[in-house]
Amino acid sequence: MSEDKNIDEARRLLAGYRSSIDNIDAALIHMLAERFRCTQAVGVLKATHGLPPADPAREAQQIERLRRLANDAHLDPDFAEKFLNFVIREVIRHHEHIAANGGTSQPG
């Protein structure tokens, strides 16, 4: 009987953790959507003014900044850097697409 109670308690705790994880995942998706909305506007601005899609100096500053933030938050800085590099690559890809389309984020 005690073992059944322990399993029930473990399942209750697991459900609580999973609910929190689901909420965090939803918040991350919404935050990424907002981030990409802003970077799309940056891409249009860059393309309109003939600026390059990538800014290596800015990217290096952001990586350094995110590594510090990750360290302060007790998150693996290498993981944070990999994540940011993935996001940066996607942003640059969007910016290149915008530039190829004459400064518009929509094809045509």
N, C-alpha and C positions, 0 to 999 in steps of 0.2 A: 504494500500500500504506500509506504514512504517513497519507494522508487517511482511509482506513478505520479506522486505529488511533485517530485523533483523534475520529472519529464514535463509535466504540465507547466511548472514554473519556467523551465528552460524554453518551452514553446512560447509562453507569454512574453518573455524577455526577447526572444528572437523576433516575434511579430512587432514588438516595439522598435527594435533596431531597424528592421526592414522598412517600417513606416517612415522612420527618420531618413533612411537612405533614399527612399523614393521621393521624399520631399526635397532633399538636397539635389538629387538628380534633376528634378523638375526646375529647381532654381538655377542650376548650372545651364540647362538648355535655354532658359529665358535670358540669362546673362550673356551667353554666347550669341544668341540671336541679336541682342542689343549691341554687343560689341561689333558684330559683322555689319549691322545697319550703319554704325558709325564709320567703319573702315570702308564700306562701299562709298560713302560720301567723300571720304579722303581720296579714294581712287578716282572718283569723278573730278575732284578738285585738282589732283595731280595731272590727270590726263588733259584737262582743260588748259592747264598752264605749262604743259610740256615737261613736267617733272618726272623723274624715273619712278617706276613702280616700287622699287626696293630702296631702302635707306639703311645701309649697313651700320652706320654710326648709331642711328636710333635703335636698331635691333640689338646691337651690343649693349647699349645703355639699359634697354628693357630686360634683357637676359640677366645682366648684373643685378638690377633692381629686384626682379622676381626671385633670383637665388637668395638675396638677402631676406626678402619677405618669407620665402619658404623656410629658411633657416630659423627665423624668428617664430614661425608658426609650428616648428618641429615637424616639417614636411621635408622629405628628401629633396635637396636642391637639384640633384641630377634629374629626378623625375619632373620637377617644375620646369627645368630647362628644356627637357624633351617635349613636354606638353606645349610650352610656348613656341618652340621651334616648329612644331606641327601647325599651330595656329598661324604663325608668321608665313609659313610656306603657302598655306591656303589663302591668306590675305594677298600675298604677292601674286598668286595665280589669278585671283579676282581682279587685282589692279591691272595685270597684263591684259586680261580679257576686256576690261573697260577701255584701256588705251587702244587696243586693236579695234574697238567699236566706236572710235572717235569721241570718247568721253562720256559715253552712256553706259549704264550698267545693264541695259536691255539690248539684246541683239537687234540688228536692223538699223 
